[in-house]
Amino acid sequence: MSNSPNSPFTHMNEQGRARMVDVSDKPQSKRTAEAATAVRMRPETLAAIKEGKIAKGDVLAVAQVAGIMAAKKTSDWIPMCHPLPLTGVDIRFSDNGDDLLEIHAIVRTTGQTGVEMEALTAVSAAALTVYDMCKALQKDMEIGPTMLLTKTGGKSGDYTR
């Protein structure tokens, strides 16, 4: 299984084994990525979050910090991700007023590789934190779908879902 220059599998070496892509010759550019996910829950759980009635504390504040921390540590648990100097991470929450909490993350860097995985990791960690903090109230919450919404910069150009 050869990793030819035209192969879409850049994370594989000539033996077909995983490798971390060498980006040392790539030019630096401004890069952004936005990802989203959602947590579906009972209306009374969402109301408790919004009213600050969760025993473990301010759910959205803790989830926001968790998302930022996760973005910064993405390369620690996604094996082929490069450690990146992030220049910005913004986590935002919205809801449908009923049973759905939406989570968006925008991640920025100036570097040689993109921040898609950091944005996806940020929303995932934020959603898992919401679940953790509310599981005493409701164990059957659902997380997802999780998706990349946009990305800018780099050789492959911009992407919008």
Residue pairs with C-beta under 8 A, 6 or more apart in sequence:
1 9
1 12
1 15
1 16
2 14
3 9
3 10
3 12
3 13
3 14
3 16
10 21
11 18
11 19
11 20
11 21
11 80
12 18
12 19
13 19
18 79
18 80
19 80
20 79
20 80
20 82
21 80
21 82
21 113
23 82
23 112
23 113
24 112
26 112
26 113
26 155
27 112
28 110
28 111
28 112
29 110
29 111
29 153
29 154
30 108
30 109
30 110
30 152
30 153
31 108
31 109
31 110
31 111
31 113
31 114
31 115
31 151
31 152
31 153
31 154
32 106
32 107
32 108
32 115
32 150
32 151
32 152
32 153
33 106
33 107
33 114
33 115
33 116
33 118
33 119
33 120
33 148
33 150
33 151
33 152
34 104
34 105
34 106
34 107
34 119
34 148
34 149
34 150
34 151
35 104
35 105
35 107
35 116
35 119
35 120
35 122
35 123
35 146
35 147
35 148
35 149
36 102
36 103
36 104
36 105
36 123
36 146
36 147
36 149
37 102
37 103
37 123
37 124
37 126
37 127
37 143
37 144
37 145
37 146
37 147
38 100
38 101
38 102
38 103
38 127
38 143
38 144
38 145
39 100
39 101
39 103
39 127
39 130
39 131
39 141
39 142
39 143
40 99
40 100
40 141
40 142
40 143
41 99
41 100
41 101
41 134
41 138
41 141
41 142
42 99
42 138
43 98
43 99
45 134
45 137
45 138
45 141
46 95
46 98
46 99
46 100
46 101
47 53
48 54
48 134
48 137
49 59
49 60
49 101
49 130
49 134
50 95
52 58
54 133
54 134
54 137
55 136
56 62
56 132
56 133
56 136
57 133
59 129
59 130
59 133
59 134
60 93
60 130
62 129
62 133
63 91
63 93
63 103
63 126
63 127
63 129
63 130
63 133
64 91
64 93
64 126
66 125
66 126
66 128
66 129
67 89
67 91
67 103
67 105
67 122
67 123
67 125
67 126
67 129
68 89
68 91
68 122
69 125
70 121
70 122
70 124
70 125
70 126
71 86
71 89
71 105
71 107
71 115
71 118
71 119
71 121
71 122
71 125
72 86
72 89
72 118
74 81
74 84
74 117
74 118
74 121
75 81
75 82
75 83
75 84
78 117
78 121
81 117
81 118
82 112
82 113
84 109
84 111
84 113
84 115
84 118
85 109
85 111
86 107
86 108
86 109
86 115
86 118
87 108
87 109
87 110
88 106
88 107
88 108
89 105
89 106
89 107
89 108
89 118
89 122
90 105
90 106
90 107
91 103
91 104
91 105
91 122
91 123
91 126
92 103
92 104
92 105
93 101
93 102
93 103
93 104
94 101
94 102
94 104
95 101
95 102
96 102
101 130
103 123
103 126
103 127
103 130
104 123
104 149
105 119
105 122
105 123
105 126
106 119
107 115
107 118
107 119
107 122
108 115
109 115
109 118
113 154
114 151
114 153
114 154
115 151
116 148
116 151
119 148
120 146
120 148
123 146
124 143
124 146
127 143
127 144
127 146
128 143
130 141
131 141
131 143
134 141
135 141
147 161
148 159
148 161
149 160
149 161
150 158
150 159
150 160
150 161
151 158
151 159
152 158
152 159
